[in-house]
Amino acid sequence: MAERFNFHVNSRDGMARQGVISTPRGDIRTPAFMPVGTAATVKAMMPESVAATGADILLGNTYHLMLRPTAERIDRLGGLHRFMNWQKPILTDSGGFQVMSLTGLRKLTEQGVKFKSHIDGSEHMLTPERSMEIQRLLGSDIVMCFDECPALPAPEERVAESMRMSMRWAARSRDAFGDRPGHALFGIQQGGVTRDLRAESAEKLRAIGFDGYAVGGLAVGEGQEAMFGVLDYATDMLPEDKPRYLMGVGKPDDIVGAVARGIDMMDCVLPSRSGRTGQVFTRRGVVNIKNARHQDDPRPLDETCACPACRGYSRAYLHHVFRAQEIISSMLLTWHNLHYYQELMQGIREAIAAGRFEAFQADFHAQRAEGDIAPL
């Protein structure tokens, strides 16, 4: 086990990079996809099952955990890893994104954000210093700076003002984080879809100095084309020797496109949320298990997939338990989706290492274009 946090790129193919982030709690193979465990659980999954899909790291949510059960309680109970029975690395977001989405329930100032809990209406103040304190109490391995992220589209002046405040908050987050060997602090680049603002943000973050750098403020309504347009230049603005994390992304084709543009880490609720709503990700695109075409189909979702849903159950059964609102439906479909995502990441890493990432991308898109297997 590494004693400190470090990052090593093993191979490159174009802009794509394959490597490893070493932490005291274990290695994270990159490019990495992080399942989201919002309230100290990946919904419908046991921690052992999440590990079995190949996940090296999970994401926890500062905003939700500070409100319930509270960071202080988790600290008293031995920290988030022990609390949720996950011994591998955990990244926690700063709470900024959730608080910003509470429009009408929050007041934003230079100091931080005063907001009302969506659970019981109680008032809270989240500042860069408080966010660092909460994440320290949780004991997460990778801590995110407290930032503000306006929803796009927004006027450029609003984006610029928000980005500059986020950079001031980044400096305060860095000061409050202090020296914590074995733990990492990531800065978050902002600037919307404006190149000059992204450059200014990156310059300010580099001057402060972080263990890793996130591209924030994307996947907030701007669309894939605009997101890729930003990633075409934004990743190059960030240090070569540190991990680059694209926050809140995404769909499988978002992931492949982001890796092609130099991204090392991603997270998204999509595989788990979709599993609960009957949407299944496969090599041949998205399958909607709700559809009546599956009700008499004895075949698995994907005959090449080794997950429990595909090994043990037919489409007909998965359709039935979803329709009947049985809990096993969320369990099996979430497991399948997380397995698919981790298998995709493994395929990406192997392709980059072998110098055939371009061919991998072509195969990936060609398979998805074929669509689902024909109905019986």
N, C-alpha and C positions, 0 to 999 in steps of 0.2 A: 504493500500500500504506500502511496505517496504521502509524504508528511506535509507537503504544501500543495497549493493549487498551481498546476502548470498545463500548458497546451503545446502539443507537438503536431506539426503537419507531416504526415508520412508520404503522401503522394498527391500530385496535382494533375488535373486533366483540363486544360483551358483554365477557366476561372474556378472550376470545381475543386474542392480540397477534401482529402480524406485523412483523418488523424485521430488523436485521442486527447481528451482533457483528463488529467490525473487529479484526483482529490483524495483526501484521507479516507473517504468512505467508498472509494472504488473508482474505476475508470469509466469514462463516458466516451463511447465510440462515436466519432463524428463523420459525416453529418448525422445529427441525432434528432429524433422526434420525441418530445416530452409529452406524455399523456397528462391531462389536467386533473388533479385531485383537489378540486375547489375547497371543500370543507373537510380536508384531511381524509378524503376517500375518493377513489375513481369510482363513480357511481356504478352500481351493479357488479363490481369486481372485488375479489379478495386481493390483497397486496401480492400474495404468492402467485396469483394468476396473472397479474400485471407483469411481474418479473418473468413469468414463463413465456410471455409474448416476445420477450427480448428487450424490454425497456430498461435502460441503464439509469434513468433519472425521472423523477416526477416533478410536477409543478404544484405548489400550494398557494392559497390565496390569502394575502394579508388582510384585506378588507373583511372577508367573511370570517376568518379565524379570530380577528381582534374583537368582533362583535359577539361571536359564539364559537367556542366556549370561553374565549378571551386568551390572549397571549400569555398573561400572567398565570392562568390555570394550567395551560400546556407546559409552561416552564416548571411549575411546581411538580407536575407529573412526569418530569424527565425529558421534556423536549418533544418536538414534533415526530422525530424518527421513532422514538419509543412509543409515543401516544398512538400512532397509526400503524405501528408494526411494519415499517419500511426502513431497511438498514442501508439502502443505497443512497446516492446523493438526492437532495431536494433543492429545487430552485423556488424561491418565493418572489412573486411580483410585489410591487411597492404599495398597492392599494389605490394608486392614483387613477388608473383607468376606471375602476368601479365607482370611485367617488365622483369622477367627472361625469359619469353617465347618470348620476342622480339629479339631473336638472330639476330645479324647483325645490330640491331638498338641501341645497348646498350654497355656501357663500365662500367665494374665492378671494384671498388677499395675498400679499407678498409673503406673509408669515406661513400660510398654508391654506387648508380647506376646512371650514366648519361645516358639518353635515349632520343630518338626522338619520338614524338607523332605519333601514327598511323593515327591520324586525319589530321594534317596539317604539320607534320615534324618539329614542334617547339621543341627546346631543353629544357629538364627539368633535375633536379637533385633530386633524391629521397634518403633520408638518414633516419636512425631511428628517428632523431629529427623532420624532415619534415613530416614523416609519422604520428608521434604522433600529430603534429600540425594540419595536415589536418583532422585527425579523431576527434580532439577536436572541430575544426570549424564545422564539420558535426554534432557533438553532439551525436554520437552513444553511446549506453549504454555499449556495450562490444567492446573493442578495441583490435586489434591483434598486437603483436610485429612485427617489420620489420625483415624479414628473407630472406635467399636465399635457393632455393630448386632446386638442379640439377635433370634433368630428368633421370630416371633409364632406362636401366642399365647404370652405370657409374663406372669407376675404384674406388676402395676403398679409395685410397689416395685423390682423388677428393672429394668424399663424406665426408671424415674426415675433410679436409680443409674447405669445405663449412659449415659443421656443427659447427666447432669451430668459424668461422667468424659469423655465425648466433647467437652463444651464446654471443659473444662480442657485437653484435648488440642488443641482448635481454637486456643486462645490460644497454646499452645506451637508449633503448626504455623505460625501467623502470625509469631511471633518468629523461628522458624528459616528461614522463607521469605525474610524480609528485603525489600529493595527490588530488584526485578528488572524494569526497564522492558520492556514488550513481552510479559511473561508475566503470567498471572493466577492468583490463588489463590481457590478457591471454598470457602466454609464449608458444612457439612452439617447441616441441621435434623434432629433426632431427637425421639423422644417417643412412638413407637408410634402407637396409635389414640386417645391421650388428649389432648384439646384443650388443657388447662392445661399439660401438659408440652411440647406443641408451641409454645405461646405463650412459655413460659419459655426454651426453646431458641432461638427466633427472636430474643428480646430480647437474649440473651447474644451471639449471633452478630452482631447489628447493632452492639452495643457494641464488639466487636472490630474489625469492619469488613472486608468482603471485596469482591472484584471481581465475584462472582456467588454465588448461593445455591442449594444443592441440597436437595431434599426426599428425605431418606434414610429407611431403615427401612421402606419399603413394598415391595410385590411380593416379600414374603418369606413368603408363605403365608396372608395375611389375606383374600384374595379381592377381586374387583373392586369389589363394593359397598362394602366397608369402606375400600378404597383411595380410591374417589371421595368417600366420606364425609369422609375426612381432607382431601383436596384441596379440598373445598368451602370450607374455612376456612384451610388451611395456607398456600396461596400468598399470600393477603391479608396474612399476618403478615410476609412478606418484602418487602424494599425494591422499590418500583415501578420504579426506574430501573436495576435490575440484572437480568441474565438469571436465570431460574429453571429448574433442571435436575431432572427426575424420574429417579432412578437405577434402571436395570435394567428399564425398561418399553419395549415390551411387545408385546402382540398389537395388530393394527390398531385394534380397537375401544377398547382401552386408550389408545392414542395420541390418537384423536379425542376421547375423553372428557377426557383430561388437558389437551389444548390448550383445550378449552372451559372449563377451570377455571384457565387462566392460565399453563400450563407452556410454556416456550420450547425446551427441549432434552430429548432422551431417548436412551437407548441400550439395546440388547438383543442377546443372541446368537441370538435366535429365528429371524430370516430365514436366517442362515447355517447354524445347527444343523439347522433344519427341512429346508433344502435337501439336506443330507447324509442325512437319514432319509426322504426321499421325500414330505415335506409341502410343498405349494405354496400360497402365498397368492395369491388372485386377487380381482378386484372382486366375484366371486360367492361369496366365502368360501374355505374351505380345501379343496383337492383332494388326495386321497391317490393318488399316481401308482402305488403298489404294487398297487392294486386291479385285478382281472382285467378289469373293464369297459373299461379303456383299451387292452387289448392289440391290438385291431384298429381303433383309432380314428385316422383320418388327419388329424384336426383339430388345430390348435394348442391349447395350454393356454388361451390367451385371444387371440381374433382381433384385439383392439384393442391388444395389447401389442407394443411395438417392441423388446423385448429379444431377444438372439440365440436363446434357447430357443424363443420363440414365432415368430420370423421364419423359422427354418430347420428346425424339427423338429416331428414329429407327436407326439401323446400316445402313439401306439403305440411310437415309437422311444424316447421318454423312459421309458416303462414297461419296455421291453426292457433298456436300458442300466442302469437301476436294479436290475432283477432279476439281471442278469449281473454286478453290482457293478463296472461300468466307471467309471473315474475321471471320464470326461466327464459322467456323471450328476450328481455333486456340483458340478462346474463350472457346468453349464447351469442346474440347479435353484437353486443359490445365487445366480447372476447374476439369474435371473428374480425371486427373492424380494427381493433388494436393489433391483432396478429398481422392483418394485411398491411397496416402502416409500418410495423417493425420489419416485416419481410421486404417491403419496398425500400426502407432505409438500408437494410443489409445488401440488397441488390445494387443500390446506388454506391455504397462503399466499395463493394467488390469491383464494380465497373470502373470507378475512378482509379482504384489501385491497379487495375489491368490496363488502364489507358484506353478504355472503350466506352466512355460515358456517352459520347455522341450516338453510338450505335444503340446503347441502352435506352436513350431518350426516344430514338426512332421506333424501337420495338414497343416501348411503353405506350406511345401515342397510337401506333398501328393497332395494338391489341384492344385498346379502349374504343377505337373507331369501329371495330367489328360489332360492338354491342353485345348484349347478353345472349346466351345460347337460345336457339329457337324453341318456342313452346312445344310441348308434346302434342 
